[in-house]
Amino acid sequence: MRLERSTYLMAFLFLVIGVLVLYPLLMIFYGSFRSDAPGVPGFFTLKGYAEAYSDPSIYKALGTTFWLATARTLIASALAVFFAWVLVRTDLPFKRSIEVMLWLPFFLPLMPMTMAWVLLLSPHYGLLNKALMELPLVNGPLFNIFSFGGIIWSHTFFGTAIRLIMIAPAFKRMDASLEESARMCGAGGLSSVLRITVPVLLPSILGATILGFIKSLESFEVELILGVPQGIYVFTTKIYEMVHYEPARYPPAMALTAVFMVIIFLLIFFYRYMIGHREYTTVTGRGFNVRTVPLGRWKPVVLTMFIVYILVSTILPLSVLVLGSFMRYFGLFRGEWFTYANWIKVLHDSALLTSVKNTFLLGMGVALSGMLLYMVLSYVVVRTRYPGRGELDFLSWLPWSVPGLVLAMGILWAYVGGVRLPFVLYGTLWLMMLAIVVAQMPMGMRIMNASMMQVGKELEESARVHGASWAYSMRQIMVPLLKPALISVGVIMFQAAIRDLATVVLLYSPKSRVLSTLMLDYWLGGAQESGTVIGLMIVALAIMGAIAAQSLGARRDIE
């Protein structure tokens, strides 16, 4: 009976993961061979591939996508490795506060922050450009945010934050005696880092780099705002342009999506090959040394560098975003520019109330459903010995390797153009909720797995000895002990509902519009001032979520 129960449970969970993850991914390839949009009768054809890859601009967009992703990845990864080493291995003061501030850009939505950089570095009205042009010998704007450099700059701080989150725990688990041995043999500080620390921590660094590269490939909001006005296209903006504007061209868009996903999976296999044949053990049964390296005379220099980085990456754009919400005209900071009219206009817009309500409904829905789903999956993967639990864990990580816009295309084809449902799912909060739960599954599972491993099995065994059922022990023992992790997952899921634009931009309708899509509608509709107000609202919600996550111990659980 026990074997039958485990078999039925694993079959059910594989069915759930198959429907949520595998089915949409497979439908991407199905849709790439169809002649029409999802839900429209059509036939199988290669027209989409022929149309997509006979267009020279596609190859230009492909090249732009990869070289931009490479540049952003190299810069952000180098900064993250350096920051992690300083925060973990040195005696820098105020390390905990600095680390929290370095994490903050990860929680801040990209589109509002990009709006702030437009106000600062626009060649026409950027505050910083205007200030520098007052200097002698400066005859024109020094910076242009609507450029390749501007796109890289706007991504750097978010990319560095997410890599730091992934790399820092590995530095904390590495035995410092390895570096000390190198220094005793005559290696300098920089040499020991490059020749000992980085090679030993290669799995974490390479994993963060590959993931960051994939996230850079899927980037959408920044390229839409800064690249499209200047004719700079990447794969995601090309796909969006094909399906968003009339007449919609789904066949070539799906052909691009399918090839895009294949490229990403090849990158994942490359990563697994790179780390699969080497030994990286750093934590053993002997003593563990975590002594820090004194910075000496470099301490004030390094501390100043961190302060400047935090000011530039977070404080400056947030301050300009606040000022921008009171502009009479977007980018005009002279004359009688200060006005409350933007706030009044937005607050009186009937779409705002609908968007706020939908945002909270979406956030609460993904938080509750995500907590329940991830807890059950994590319990099976960590606490049981059921056959297939490793494969289940692997499948639950697949969404992290698929860009949000690509995942949205797959879900669109799976639940609109695939299975015939007795009700309309497209344009509803339910479909958007499904997409976010799938997209955030790897992060949620990671948090739950880490917390589940910390709970001793003897607690459940003791309850069973005293006659408690599995459901009772889960309700009375596991859930209370996992409460901090569950709340952290809920907060992160709610954050995703607020800030994740790429995953829902193809799935919403006017009735299911949320704050992020309302902000995009304002921006594309020429009402940038109102878009800045919405952006500031989203940032405020994101910061409150980040504070909640920090206070509830999300950082400890992620590690």
HUDA-V440726 format. One record per helix or strand of 2 or more residues. SS is the DSSP state (helix for helix, strand for strand). FROM is the first residue (numbers start at 0). TO is the last residue. If there is no record, write none. Layout:
SS,FROM,TO  SS,FROM,TO
This chain:
helix,1,31  helix,46,52  helix,55,88  helix,94,106  helix,109,120  helix,126,131  helix,147,172  helix,176,183  helix,188,199  helix,201,216  helix,220,229  helix,234,243  helix,249,274  helix,295,323  helix,340,346  helix,349,382  helix,388,400  helix,403,414  helix,428,438  helix,440,452  helix,456,464  helix,469,480  helix,482,498  helix,509,511  helix,514,523  helix,527,550  helix,553,557
